[in-house]
Amino acid sequence: MQVTAQPESLCGVSIVDQSVLIQEPGKTLDAGKIFDLLPVKKMSSVQPEGGDAETCFSSLGLRMATNLLSSCEVLPILRRKGSRGRSGSRRIMMKNSRLRSDFHMNARISNPAPVVTVRTFFPETWIWDLVEIGSSGTKNVSLTVPDTITTWETETFCLSAQGFGLAPREEITVFQPFFLDLTLPYSIIRGEQFELKATVFNYLSSCIMVTVTPSPSPDYTLTPLSGDQYTSCLCGNERKTLSWTMNPSALGVVNVSVSAEAVASHILCDNEIVSVPDRGRIDVVTRSLIVKAEGTEETVTHNWMFCPKGEALTEEAELRLPENVVDGSVRVSLSVLGDILGRALKNLDGLLKMPYGCGEQNMALLAPNIYILQYLRDTEQLTPAIIKKASNFLTSGYQRQLTYKHGDGAYSTFGSGPGNTWLTAFVLRSFVKAQSFVYIDPTIIQQSVTWLTGKQQRHGCFQQSGKLFNNRMKGGVSDEVTLSAYITAAFLEMHMSVSNPVLRKSLSCLRESISDFSNTYTTALMAYVFTLAGDMKTRALLLDHLDTVAIREGGFFHWSQTSAKTSASLSVEISSYVLMAKLSASPTNDDLVYASSIVRWLTKQQNYYGGFSSTQDTVVALQALALYATLVFSPQGSSTVKVQAPSEQLTFNVNQDNKLLYQERILQDMMGKFSVEVQGTACALVQISLHYNIPTPTNVTTLSVEVKPEADCTSQSHRPKLTLKLKSLYSGEENSTNMVILDIKTLSGFVPDPESLKKLKNALLVDRVDQKEDHVLAYLRELKTGIGINHTLEFIQEVPVQNLKPAVVKIYDYYQPSDQAETEYTYSCAAA
């Protein structure tokens, strides 16, 4: 690939399967869209020749009302030789020609093609990357073409000191005259079976004899359909489809391979002697199929943090399965790490098994990267490989976050509506820290500071715009105080001076609210704020109160919002703010001992991926854990971890050379008692995770969803439709929920109707709709208590599936995942 542009340009290059662009027209760049972004939408110049005043005004889009004669004589225009009437347009054209960027694709075959091709890589987007153009003005990039038989379409634009350049679109067609295509669903449920179709295409000018053969596998059985001839004639420009009934038996990712071979034969085809191509006479296609267990997946984790000082430390756990566990779905893993943040480091792009489709959720991906990088840098553990991986996440997260930015510097959940003060402060505190690792435009940071400052009221606190992330933050203290503490923390974390008038006023407002301790969240947050501000007297007052309401259990310390009503997510946040308040002001040894009791509780709450239950608790907890890990880091020491499983003993070594290494074992003997012993002088983090499926539970919580499937079973359409009528309801104690996710699993062989998805995006309370693999995710702004909300979604059956199993619809509060409900739906025509 050769990209030519102004020297020192930065070019964005995408190459996408043309079939995707056909399905979603209007999503490509052209000159018209670029010029429409300019402040002046349309420039029309007056034609000096031909036309009177009325015509001239009309050409400018103006309607003239006058009692004067509108017609006038057109006078000739004298020109200098070489001059032009539209000098402005000429300047634009000249500048545009200087900025032109060119794109060329050249396919070179250095060696003869192999006889057998195995095609396994079928992306929709081939290239989506940045290309830096050097001083020569040209950059050559070597690429490997994917295995899809298709036409790829390019889109390239460049930025330089001269401006913006857009290259003409180019096409590259990947083709072979004899090839195979497989039709199968994305995923199925174990016990289902479907018709695997293999279609062979012959674009040669002559007839060939084709043999189609599936590869045997212990993961599935294939039964030939009666009447199909798997060796047959295929003449020029013909195609033929062959089928098998496929019944997978293994769970997980199953690879399905089928080969088509042009073979020699003495049999005439259409009165022709068959030929065998010199190149590409065999085509092998391998596609993956995901086979899932029935029901709903559950995960139980046991976490321990051991920090021995020469002595042996032990813990025990017992793994038990419910009686209704789905057969064959159980999996147990044991993992050991030598660093508190090691598990999060391994899963930088997936700390939560939740969607990331809005501005705050995107920041929940970005922010933990920053804290982990700071910790590794401060403890001299940062390697080039880690910084490259994390920096890529930061850069893409930063660019994605700008899509939620308003022109005034504020950010909102979905990029529309009023700016959100909570989210803007969250973005600000993260972008300031990210500047140490990737480029963040200082103007963008200053815009957010200016917007937040503009929300400050006369008494010093800040006016709220947008919603709280989690309505369980509310308590005896007004939201205004909690919000002001959050914004003040953001300003202090970016090292704004406490003598700054904005901070001086906000701290004064917060001090006036200190007497009200009814909101534990606000109290913990203010303790952190006044620690950063250096107000030790106020800090001590707040921490003393927090100490009296701490929940102490078996050497662990944590806090909850109220004694009557707890929230796992808020408990993690509150405890993390207390931890940061303890550690952000030259902590003593007693402070570190106190903090270790909080840290041990926090690590027990971590999920399998290293995150917690939601976005905000994950972000704040990892910031607090990174601070603690930095303070207690030691470059010496090692420990031995011994795990006694029911029928075997496993041993792991943790030392300074492998403390970030994720050591994991999949256990075979899974149920019963496990004992863990750690001995040595280095900390070790141990996790035992139990994964299994159970039938979809029917218990009702504060959230519920009713699903009514409708289908016309008499339709003769080869692509039947299924309509889902969904009713979402909240019946809890709060006036409304937080943001709610409606997660709709598609039935095997079905896909969402694109037109129906568009309608759902514009439906009541729906802020966003994402299609991810075999799920449709609808983001509902909120649900008011007692008011049911109806939505409709249609699906199309692309691959008929026998023994069709039910699919699950799940509804949950994004920031209170414990508020959730699930139900199932089926396709009534399957039984018919």
N, C-alpha and C positions, 0 to 999 in steps of 0.2 A: 504494500500500500504506500503510495507516494502522496504526501501532502505538501503543497506549495503555497506559501503565504508571505506576508511581510516578514523580514528578519526579526527574530526575537518575539514572534507571536505565540500565543497560547491558543490551541485549537481543541474544540470539543468534537469528537468523532463518534457517531453511532452507526451501526449497521444492523438492520432489523429485517426479519422475515417479512416479505411483502404481503403475505396472507394476513398478518397481524394488522398491518396498516390498512388493508381493505376492510377489515372488520371494524376498525376504529378510525374512520376518516376524519380529517380536520385537525389531527394532532401533530402535523409536521410544520416546520418553519418555511416561510417564503418571504420574499422581499416585502410584500404588502403588510404582513403581520409585524415585521420589524419596524417599518415606517409608521405604523399605527401606534407604536409605543412612544413615538416622539411627542413632545408637548404640542406641536402644531400638527393637527390631524390631517389637514388638507391645504395645499398651497396652489392657488390658481392665479396665473398671471394674466393681465389684460392683453388681448390680442391687438396689436396696433393696426393690423390690416383686416378689413372685412368685418362689419358689424357696427351698429350705432350704440348709443349709451344704454338703451334698454337691453340690447344683446349682451353688452359688457357686464352690466349688473347681474343679469340672469346667469351668465357663466360663472359668477362668483357665488351663486346660490342665494342671491338677494332678490326680493320682490320690491318693485318701485311703485310708490304712490305719490303722484305729483299732479299739479294743475298746469305744469309747463308742457310745452311741446317736447316729447321725449326723443324724437328723431333729430339727428344732426348730421351734417356732412362729414364724411370720413376723410381726413386729410392724409396725404402721403407722408411716409416716414423716411427721413434721410439717414443713411447708415455709413459709417466708416467701413472701409474694406476689411473684411474679416470679423466684423462685430456681429453679435447675435442678440436677438430681441429678448431671450430668456437667459440672461447671464447667471441668475441664481440656479436654474436647472443645470446649466452647463457646469457650474462649479460642483454641484452635487454629483453629476455624472463623472466628472474628472476625478473627484475624490473617491467615488465608488470604484472606479477602475483601478486606482492605485491600491485599494484595499482588497481587491478580488483574491479569494482563496480558491485554489484548484485542488481537485481530488482525483486520483487515478488509481485504478485497480489493475494489476498485471498478474496473471496467473502463469507460473512457470513450472514445467515438469522437467526436473533434472534427470530423472531415471524412468524407465518404463514402469507403468503401473503394475502392481502385483496382480496375480491371477485371482486371488480371493480378497475381497474387501469385507471387513466386519464393521458395520455401521452401528454406533452406540450413542452418539452425541447429537441431540436434536433440540437445541435451544431456540427460543423465539427471538432473543436478542443475542447477536453474535458479539458485537463490539459496543462498548459504552465507556469511553475512556478519554483522557486528556493527552494531547500530543504537544510537546514543546518544540517549537521551530527554532533552530539555531541561527547563527549569523549568515549562513548560506541561503536561507529562505526556503529550504527544501528538507523534508525528513522522510526517510524510507523506513517502513516498519514491516517486519516479517510476520505473517499470520498463517494460521492453519484453518482451512475452511471446515466448518462443521459437516456432519454427515447427512443433513437434510437435502433432499432433492427439491430445490426451490429456487426462487429468485430473491436475492438480497438487495435491499435498497439502502443507500448511504445518506447521511445527513451530516454536514460538516460546517462549522462556523469558527471564525478566528477573531481574537482580540489582540490588538497591538497598540502602540503609542499613536498610530495613525487613526485608529477607530475600529469599526466592526466590518468583517467581511463574511459573506455567505457564499459557499461553493454551490455550483449546480449539482443536482442530485445525480448519482451514478447508480447503475444496476450491475450486479454480477450474478449470472445464472450458473448454478451448480447442477450438473446433469450427467446421467449415464444412460445409454440407450436401452439397457436391460436392468431392471431393478425391482425390488420387492417392498411392499408397504404393509405394516401390521396394524390392525384395528383392535384395541382392547381398552377397557376402562382405566381410569387413574388408580382406583383402589376398589377392593371388594371386602365383604365380611366373610370370615371363614364359614364354609358350608354353602356359600353361593357358588353357582357355576354359570358360565357364559360361553357364547360362541366366539372363539378366536378366529379372526378372518385374516388371511394372507392374500393380498392382491398383487399379481405379477404383471408388470408392464413391459411391452416389447415395442420400442420405437426404432428398431432396426428395419431395414428395407426388405429383409428376407424372413422366412419362417424359421423357428427354432423349436426343438423338443425340450420341454422344461420339466424338471423334477423338483418338487417342493417337499422339503423334509424338516420337521421340527426336531430340535435337539432334545433327547431324553433328560429327565430331571427327577430326583426323588422328591422335589417340592410340589409336584403337581402331576396329574394324569391327563392325557389327551386322548379323546375317543374320536376316531374319524367319523364324519357324517356320511351316511349311506348315499351312494350315487356320485360322490366326488372322486375324480380321477387325479391322483397326485403326480402322475406323469402324463403329460398331454402336449398336443401341438399348440403353438402360440405364434400366429403369423404377424406380419408387420402392422404396427399401429393398433394392436389388439391388447386387451387386458383380460385377466381371468382371476376370479376370486375362489379360494379354497378355504374350507372351514373345518374346525374341530370343536368338540365340546370340552372346555377346560375346567377342571375341578382342582383348585389348589388345596394342598393339605398342610403346608407350613405357614407359620406366622412371620410377618416381617416383609422385607423386600425380596421379591422373587424375580429373577431374571428369566425372560422368555426369549429363546433364540429360534429363528426359523431361517433355513437357507433355500435359495432357488438356484438351480444349476442348469445351464444349457448343455445338454448331453448329445453325443453323437448317436445317430439312429439311421436305420435303413428304411424306416417307415416314411412314406411321403406325407407331407402336410399340405393340403390344398393343392395337390398335384405338383408340389415342389419338393426338391431334396433339401432337407433341413441343413442349416449351417451352424457352426459353433464359432462365436466371436473370438477373435485373437486376444482381446483384452476384456476384462470384466465378465468372464463367462459364469462366475459364481458371485452371488450377492448374499451376504449374511446380515440380518438385522437382529439386534438384541434390544429389547425394550423391558423396562422394569414395571412390575405390578406390585402394589402395596396390599398385603393381606392383613386385615385387622381382626382382632378378637371381638366377640360380641360384647355388648354392654358398654359400661363407662369405666375408664381407667382411674384407679386410685393409687396414690403414692404415700407411703409412711416412711419418714426418715428419723433416724436416731443420730444425733450429733454430739460429739464430745471434744473439748479442748483440754489437752493434758500439757502441763508445764512442770515436769518433775525437776527436782534439784538434787539428783543423785538417788532418790528413793523411788520405789515402784508405786505407780498410781493405777487403780483398777476401777472398772465400771462394768455393769452387766445390763443386758437387754434380752427380752424374749420376743421372738417374732411369732405372731399368730395370724392365721387367715380366717376370714369370715366363712360361715358355712355355705354361703351362696356364691363362692368364688367361681369364675368361669374357668373351666378346665383348660389347661395349657397356657394360661395367660400370666402365670406367676414368674417373676424375675427378681433376683436379689443380687445387689452389688455391694461390695465393700471397697471403700477408697480411703487412702491415707495421704496427707499432705504435711509439709513442715512449715506452712505459712498460713496465717489467718486469711489472707486475701487470695490464696492460691486457687481455690475453687472458682471464685469470681473471675480471676485472670483467665482461667481455662474457657469460661463461657462469656467473654466480653460482649458477644453479640446476641446472647440469649439467656439473660439472668432470670427472666420470668417466662413462664409458658402462657403468655398473654399477648394480645395484639398490640401493635405500636403504630396506630393510625392517626394520632393527633399530636399537637405541638408539645403537650406536657409529656406524653409517652415517649416521643422522640428524644426529649431531654433526659428521660430516665435511661435511655441507652447511652447517651453521650456523657453525662456527668460521672458515672462510676469509672469510666475510662480515665478521666482526669485525676480522680483521687488515687487510683491504682498507680498511674504513671508518677504522680508526685511522691508516693510512698517508695516506689522502686528507685526513683532518682535520688531521693534523700538518703536511702540506705545503700546506694551504689550497687544495685542489683539490675539496673536497666541495661538490657542487651539490645543490639541493633535489630534483632528479629522482633522483639517485643515492641519496641518503639515504632517499627514500621507497621506492624499489625494494628496497634492502638491508634497511631496517627491516621491511618486510613479510615478507621471508624470515626475519629474526631472530625476529619475533613468532610466526610460524607454526611455526618450528623449535623455539622455546622451549615453546610449547604442546604440540607433538607429543612433545617429550622428556619432559614430565611424565607421559606415559602409560607410561613405562618406570621411573618412580620408585616406590620402596617407601616405606612409612609411616615408616621409620626414617631416611630421607634418602639411602639408597643407591640405585644404579641397576643394572639388569641388562640383558643384551642384548635380551631380549624381554619384560621386565617381570615375569617369573616366575622362580622359583628363587632361589638365594642372591644377595645383592648382590655386584657385581663391583667390586673395589678400583680396577682400572685404569680402568674406565669412569667410576666415580664421581669420580676425580681429574680425568679428562678433562673431564667435565661441569662440575666446580667451576671449573677454570681458565678455561673458556670463558664460563660465566655471569658470573663476576666482571668480565671484560672487556666483556661485552655490556651491563652496567649503564650504560655511558656513552651508549648509543644507544636502548635500550628498557627498559621497566620489567621488572625481575627481582625477585621477592619476596625480600627479605633473609632471611626465615625459612627459605626453601628452601636458600639458600647455607649458612646456619649449621647446618642439619640435616646437610648433607653433611660439613661440617668436623667436626662432633661424631662422626659415624659413622666417618670416617676416623681421627680421633684415637683412637677406641676400639679400632682395630685395631693401635695401636702396642704393641710388646712391651717388656719391661723393658730390653733392651739398646739400644732406640731404633729399630730397624728395624720395618717393618710386616708384619703377617701377611697372606698372600695369600688372597683370597676370589674365586672365579671364575677364569677362564683368562686367560692372556696373549692379547693381540690376535693376535700372530704368534709361533708357536713357534720360529721361527728366531732370535728374540732370545736364546734360551738359549745358554749358553757355559760357560766355566770358572767364572764367578761364579754364585752361586745366583740363582734368580729373585727371592728375597727382597731382594737388594741392588738389582737393577734396578727392582723395584717401589717400593722405598723412595726411590730417587732420583727416580722419576717423581712420587710423591706430594709429596716435598719441593719439587720444582720448582713444583708447583701451589700449595703454600702460599707460596712465595717470590714467585711471580707475582701473588698477591693481596696482596702487601706485608705479610705477617706478619713481625713483628720477629724477628730471629735470636736475640734474648734470650728469646723465648718458649720455655718448657720443652719443648714438643713439637718445635720445630725444633732446639733445642740438642741434644736426645737423638738425633734422626734424623741430623744432621750428624756427630755423634760416631760413630754406627754406620757411616756411609758412609766416614769417614776410615780406619777399621780395615780396610776392604776395598780400599784404594787400591793395595796392593802387587800385586794380581792384575790384570794387564792383558790376560788372555786373551780377554775379551769386549769387542770394540771398541765395540759399541753402548753398553754400560754405561759404558765409559770416556768416550765422547763426551757422554753424558747427564750424568755426574757433573761433567765440565768445565763444562758449562752451569750446573749446580746451584751449584757453588762460586764461579762468576762472579757469580751473583745474590746469593749469601751474602756476597760481598766478601772471601772468603778467597783472596787473590791468590797466596799461596805454594802452596797445594794446586792451585789453578787452573793455575799455571805448570808444575807437575810433570806434570799430566795432559796439557796441551797440548803439552809437549815430547815426551812419548811418542807422542801422536797424530801429530805432525809426522814422526816417524821411520817410521811405518807408512803415511803418506799415499801414494796411488797418483798419480804425476805423469805425465801424458801430454800432450805438446804444449801446455804452458802451462795445463792444466786440473788441478785438485786434487780428489780424492774419496777416500772410504774404503769398505771392505767389511768384513763381519763376520769372515771368515777368508780366507786366501789360497787355500785349497783349494775352498771352496764359497761362491759369491757369490749374493746375492739383490738384484735391481735395486731392489726396494722398500726393503729395509733399507739399502742403500748410499745412497739418497736421504735417508733419515731420519738416518743417522749423519753424513753430510756436512752436513746442515742443523743438527744440534746443535753440530757444530764451528764452523760459521759463526756461530751465535748466541753461542757462548762467546767467539769472537773480537770480536764487536761489542757485547756487553752491558756493557762496562766501559771507557768513555771511549777508544774505539779511536784509535790513532795512524794516521798516513798509511801506515806500513808495514802495519799491520793491515788497512787498507782495500784496499791492493794485494793482499795475501794473500787477503783475502775475495773479491776480484773473480775470482780464479782458481777459487774454489769456485762462485761465482754463475754463471760462464760454463758450468761443467759441469752445474750444476743446470738451467739453462734449456735445455740440449741434451736433457735427459731429459723435458721437458714433452710432454704429448700434444696432440692437435689442439684440445682444449677448454681448455687451460691448467692442467689437473691433472697428476697423475703416474700411476703404475700401480695404486695402491690408495688406501685412505682415510687411513691414518695417515701415509704418506709425503707425501700431498697436503697434509694439515693442517700438519705440521711444516715442510715446505719453503716453503709460502706464508707461514707466520709468519716464517721466516728471511729470505725474499726481501723481505717488507714492511719488516723492520727495516733491511736493507741499502739498500733504495730510499729510505727516509726519511733515512738518513745521507748519501747521495750526491746527494740531490735538488738540482737547480739550476733556478731559474725562467728562466734565459736559455739561448740557444743554439738552433740549428736544423741540420738535416742533409738531404742529398739522397740517396735510395736509388735506385740504378740496377740493374735486373735484366736480364741478357741471356739470354733464352730461346733455344731452338734457332733460331727464325725471327723473333723480334721483341724489341724492347727496351721495358721498362716503367720508368717513373720515378715515384717517390713523394717527397713532401716531408713532413718531420717537423719540427714546431715546437711552441712552447709553447701555441698555440691548439688544436692537434689531436693532442697526444701521447696522449690517451686514445681517440682515434678509431680504430676497427677498419677499416683499409683492406684490402679483399680483392678479388682478381681471379681469375676462373676462366679457366684457360689452355686454349687449343685445341691448340696444338702441344706435345705433352706429354712425349715421350721425348727423351732426349739430355742434353747438358751445360748446366748453368745456372751463370752467374757472377753474384755479387752484389758491388756496390761501394757503400760508404757514405762520404760525405765531408761534413765539417762539424764542429760542436762539440756536438751533442746525441746521446745514445744512441738506437739504433734496434734493435728486435727484429724479425727476419725469419724467416718460416716458410714452407717449401714442403711441402705435404702431398699424398701420392699415395694415392688410394683405389681399390681394385679388388676383384673377387671371383675366387675360385679354387674348383675343385671341393672338396667337403668332404674335408680330409686324413684319412688313415687311420693315421697314425703314432701309436704308443702311448707315452705318458709314464708318470709314476708314478701317474697317475689314469686310470681307464678306465670306460666305461659300455657295457653291452650292452643292446640294445633288441630285444624280441620282440613284434611286433604280432600280434594275434589278432582275427579278425572272422568272423562267420557270413554267408557270401556267399549263402546260400539264404534268408535272412530277407526277408520281404515288407514289412517296416516302411518307412514313408515317411521315417523318421529313423533310419537304420542306425547301429549302434554299432561303435566300434573300441576294443579294449583293448590298452594298452601294458604289457608286463612289463619292468621296468627293474632292472638289477643294477649297482650302483656298487662299485668296488673301488679300494683304494689299495695300492700295492706299493713305496713309497719307503723311504728309510733311517730317517725319523723313526718314532717309535712310533705317531703318529697325525697327521692333517692338522689344519689350522685349520678354520674354518667352510667348508663346501663348498656351492657353488651348483649345483643341477641345473636347467638352463635348457632347457625342452622347447618347441620351436616347434610350433604346431599346423598340421596339414595345411590347405590352402586349403579353405574351405567347412565346416570342422569347428569345434566349440566344446567346451570341457571340460564333462563332466557335473557339475552342481553337487553331487550326492550323492557322486560319486567324489572331488571336491575336498575335501569334508568328511572323508572317510575318510583321504585322504592327509595332512591336517593332524594326524591322530592317529596316524600311522604311526611306526614305529621311527626314532628319531634326527631326526625332522622337527620343527623348532622353529617354522616358519612356512611358509605357502604363499601366494603372490600370483599373481593373474591380471592380466597387463599386456598389453593389446592382443592380439596373437596369440601370446603366450608364457605359459607357466606356469612360475613360479619356485619351487622348493622349497629351503628353507634347511636343510641337514643340519648338525647340531651338530659332528660330526667323523666321520672314518672311521679305524678302527684298521687297521694294516697287515696285509694278507693276509686280511681278513675281508670277504666280499662282503655287501652289504645290498640286499635286494629291496624294490621298491615297485611299486604298480599304479596306473594312471590310465586312466580311460575318457573317450572323446570321442564326441560325437554329430554326425552329418552334417546340417547345416541347409541347405546349398546344394550340390547335386551339381556337381562340377567335372570336366571332361574333360581328358585329357592330364595327369593329376595328377602333380606332381613330388614327389620325396622332401622330407621335412622333417628338420631337424637337431636333434639333442639334444647339448647341450654340458655338460660337467662341469668345474668349475675350483675351485681353492683361492682363496677370496676375497682373502686377504692375500698369496698367492703366485700371481698370475694366470698365470705361466709354467707352473705345474703344471696342465695342462688336457688335455682330449681331446674329440673330436667324433665323432659317428656319425650315420647317417641311418636313417630308417624310411619305409615306404610303406604304402599301403592296398591289400591284395591283391585286394579286390573290384573295384577300379577297372579292373584288367586284365581281370577276368572280365566 
